[in-house]
Amino acid sequence: MNPLARRIDDALPQTQCQRCGYPDCASYAQAVADGEAGINQCPPGGAEGVDRLAAITGRPALPLSRQHGIEGPVTVAVIDEDWCIGCTLCIKACPTDAIAGANKRMHTVVEPWCTGCELCIPVCPVDCISLENVSGERTGWAGWSAAQATLAKARYDARRERLARETREHEARLEAKAEAKLADLPAASAITDPEVLDRKRAVIEAALARARAKRQPGG
């Protein structure tokens, strides 16, 4: 991220709601810095948010883009625990790990960590998630503090690091299994035909080679 994009990112509310049309606030900030996105695509930031980006970029302030949403009060997700089936889809969708629960267990929202991004609502198969207004008539930055934005960004970054670590650990387990099979393929397989075993060995070796190449810089 270049310095301009970093300044823009620091001025965003960090709700990670994707309403701007980008996967997260940092991606939107980079697109604005590159001239690929307008400064008025962030509904949670509202009119004040547009003014902030105008000051940073030197572009003229514009009305908030209706295509991307409207400025509104700060909300938090609330799960109707009587209807929750424990599917974990909302947990996977939450960008700040603000939903606690486990498979087939009741889920609940940790309110201080919820950004009101709404990403959990469309994935819920039983429609048991609603939004609760927690800022009254205060909208945009009037209802959302810099401290909340900082916390949201920290939790989003921590979640990304966790997911990346879990992916690496999963790949390492698969690689270890493949190496163990390769070490004594006849014992690890019900196949006895030498030619078929050789083909299987070649497939495993190729998969291991791809996995090792992926770990290399630029892989």
Order of alpha helices (4+ residues) and beta strands (2+ residues): alpha-alpha-alpha-beta-alpha-beta-beta-beta-alpha-alpha-alpha
